[in-house]
Amino acid sequence: MTSLPEKLADISRTAGVRSAYGDPVQVDGVTLIPVALVYYGFGGGEGDSAATGSGSGGGGGGASLPIGAYVKSGTTVRFEPNVISLLAVGIPFLWVAGKAVSRVVRALKR
């Protein structure tokens, strides 16, 4: 039986764009290479209390967001973004950055 760190290392090696969207594809002499933002996390816990008994737990999960594809045609390579996914990532990022900047400005005014 393998240990938990070995299993997590094996999962992290196999997680990625290739496992989510597959290998590059050739269509009419043009190669499409998918690009994605892949993230995952794991957690665990354990407890022991004389009043309530003992407990344990664990879990993990991940997500993959397609952000575009590299398109190779002949000797040229260009990136074609997936605009909807980039907006889904960019809008919350800009909101958080705006909140942070407004708090810094407000603190500097004092």
C-alpha positions as CSV (number, residue, x, y, z in Angstrom):
1,M,0.0,0.0,0.0
2,T,1.4,3.4,-1.0
3,S,1.5,6.3,1.4
4,L,-0.6,9.4,1.1
5,P,2.2,11.7,0.0
6,E,3.1,9.3,-2.8
7,K,-0.5,9.2,-4.0
8,L,-0.7,13.0,-4.0
9,A,2.6,13.2,-5.9
10,D,1.3,10.8,-8.5
11,I,-2.0,12.8,-8.9
12,S,0.0,16.1,-9.3
13,R,2.1,14.6,-12.1
14,T,-0.9,13.4,-14.1
15,A,-3.1,16.6,-13.5
16,G,-2.9,19.1,-16.3
17,V,-4.1,20.3,-19.6
18,R,-3.5,17.0,-21.3
19,S,-5.6,15.1,-18.8
20,A,-8.4,17.7,-19.0
21,Y,-8.5,18.4,-22.8
22,G,-6.4,15.8,-24.5
23,D,-3.4,15.9,-26.8
24,P,-2.7,18.4,-29.5
25,V,-4.9,18.0,-32.6
26,Q,-4.1,18.4,-36.3
27,V,-6.8,19.7,-38.6
28,D,-6.0,20.4,-42.3
29,G,-2.3,20.9,-41.6
30,V,-2.9,23.2,-38.6
31,T,-1.9,22.0,-35.1
32,L,-4.1,23.1,-32.2
33,I,-2.5,22.9,-28.7
34,P,-5.0,23.5,-25.8
35,V,-4.0,25.8,-23.0
36,A,-5.7,25.7,-19.6
37,L,-5.5,26.9,-16.1
38,V,-5.5,23.9,-13.9
39,Y,-5.5,24.0,-10.1
40,Y,-6.3,21.5,-7.3
41,G,-6.0,21.1,-3.6
42,F,-6.2,18.6,-0.9
43,G,-7.0,18.7,2.8
44,G,-7.3,16.5,5.7
45,G,-8.0,16.5,9.4
46,E,-8.1,14.4,12.5
47,G,-9.4,15.0,16.0
48,D,-9.6,13.3,19.3
49,S,-11.8,14.6,22.0
50,A,-12.8,12.8,25.2
51,A,-16.3,14.3,25.2
52,T,-17.3,13.6,21.6
53,G,-15.1,10.7,20.6
54,S,-12.6,10.8,17.7
55,G,-12.8,11.9,14.2
56,S,-11.0,12.1,10.9
57,G,-11.6,13.4,7.4
58,G,-10.1,14.4,4.1
59,G,-10.9,15.5,0.7
60,G,-9.6,17.0,-2.5
61,G,-10.7,18.6,-5.7
62,G,-9.7,20.6,-8.6
63,A,-10.8,22.5,-11.7
64,S,-9.6,23.2,-15.2
65,L,-10.5,26.3,-17.1
66,P,-9.7,26.5,-20.9
67,I,-8.0,29.8,-21.6
68,G,-7.2,29.3,-25.3
69,A,-5.1,27.4,-27.7
70,Y,-1.8,27.8,-29.6
71,V,-2.4,27.5,-33.3
72,K,0.6,26.3,-35.4
73,S,0.3,26.8,-39.1
74,G,3.4,26.2,-41.1
75,T,6.2,28.1,-39.4
76,T,4.0,30.5,-37.4
77,V,2.6,30.0,-34.0
78,R,-0.1,32.3,-32.5
79,F,-2.2,32.2,-29.3
80,E,-6.0,32.3,-29.8
81,P,-7.6,33.2,-26.4
82,N,-10.9,31.9,-25.2
83,V,-12.4,35.3,-24.4
84,I,-15.2,34.0,-22.2
85,S,-12.9,32.1,-19.9
86,L,-10.5,35.0,-19.7
87,L,-13.3,37.3,-18.7
88,A,-14.5,34.7,-16.1
89,V,-11.0,34.8,-14.6
90,G,-10.2,38.5,-15.2
91,I,-13.3,40.2,-13.8
92,P,-13.0,38.8,-10.2
93,F,-9.2,39.5,-10.3
94,L,-9.8,43.1,-11.3
95,W,-12.5,43.5,-8.6
96,V,-10.2,42.2,-5.9
97,A,-7.3,44.4,-7.1
98,G,-9.6,47.5,-7.2
99,K,-10.7,46.8,-3.6
100,A,-7.1,46.5,-2.5
101,V,-6.0,49.7,-4.2
102,S,-9.0,51.6,-2.7
103,R,-8.0,50.4,0.8
104,V,-4.4,51.5,0.2
105,V,-5.5,54.9,-1.0
106,R,-7.9,55.3,1.9
107,A,-5.1,54.3,4.4
108,L,-2.7,56.8,2.8
109,K,-5.2,59.7,3.1
110,R,-5.4,59.3,6.9
